Amino acid sequence: MSGACGIIDRSRAFAEGPVASAAPGWSMGGQPDPDLFRMAAAIGLTGVTTPKEFGGQGHSFATLVAVCEILAAVDFGFAMSLVNTQNVGLRLCRSASDAEHSRYLPRILAAEISACTALTEPGTGSDVAAIATRATQTSGGWRLTGEKTWIVNGRHAGLAVVFAQCSNAGDADGIGGFLVDLDRAGVRRYPVNSGFAQTSMGTGGFVLEDVVAEALVLPPGTAFKSILTEINAARTYVAAMCNAMLGAAVAQAADYGAKRRSFGNPLAHYAAWRHPFGAAETDLAASRALTARAVDMIVEGADAQLAAAEAKIAAVQAAQLHIPQMLHAMGAAGLKPEYCFARHLAAAQVAGFTDGATSILRDRVARLTRSKTDTPKR
């Protein structure tokens, strides 16, 4: 991560200052102030891995993961919102024409617009090949009809990479990736709300009614492969974010236990109070090691499908198990919005669905592991 210290230091100051001040309000349903995204853009967070020749920071995937960790330790949703915008900017650099990235990339880098990648549909989640949104080629360009939902930044994004079926239903090779201006006529967007606050993640959806796409940026035959490759990176940074949330919960609970007194002693004096911390820190260390392995494989260009799945499973499970225990160590005080516990509890559940549900990933790991150990019959 040579040369990345500057953006990491800036990210930490930003996360521990403005983001930490605003995050308690988001857990109560408040909306992030657009100025916060502009502040993020000013320190390079909308273009961490965008090449320098396109106006970005030109850092590695490992640096992007480190930035995501720093932000997610304060608020998972805000970190997800930023990384999804920056990912679309990177896609423009890789696949869009000069005219398209000249039109949109400067606006993304300046946080004038947010962006999203739209895979999930009302009837399609992890089974990407089952995408039902249709793309039809006409003399006026590609026209898209369908619905996307549970999309990070879906409630406010100005630009999307929308995956749609160009061929027969269920044909993975028929899926294409289209650049769509979400301010076009025929786009009807809506927020997605739940018992867990979704505002800092910008979760939403949109209906496309015969909408003309700006461009086909991932042609059929390449889009599905791109999804599978990029989802490994997403699973890896989501794992890192879960590790960061658990690390923050452990640190806040430990600090509270050192200061809060009970029966004349700090809570940390009592072995029964300390007991959950050993298990949490052990699982966190193991999860961090799996995540680091996945990061290294992605940076090296290796096949990270198994490593990324294992890292995400371990990180999500550790966060879902131990963050509630850290909250109980805090007692009722931990429910106050100035502490991270309530929003990290919710985010750990959301992370379990993001970029592949845990149950599906377990099956994926079992199949990939079995394929490595099976020997051909003679």
Order of alpha helices (4+ residues) and beta strands (2+ residues): alpha-alpha-alpha-alpha-alpha-alpha-beta-beta-beta-beta-beta-beta-beta-beta-alpha-beta-beta-alpha-alpha-alpha-alpha
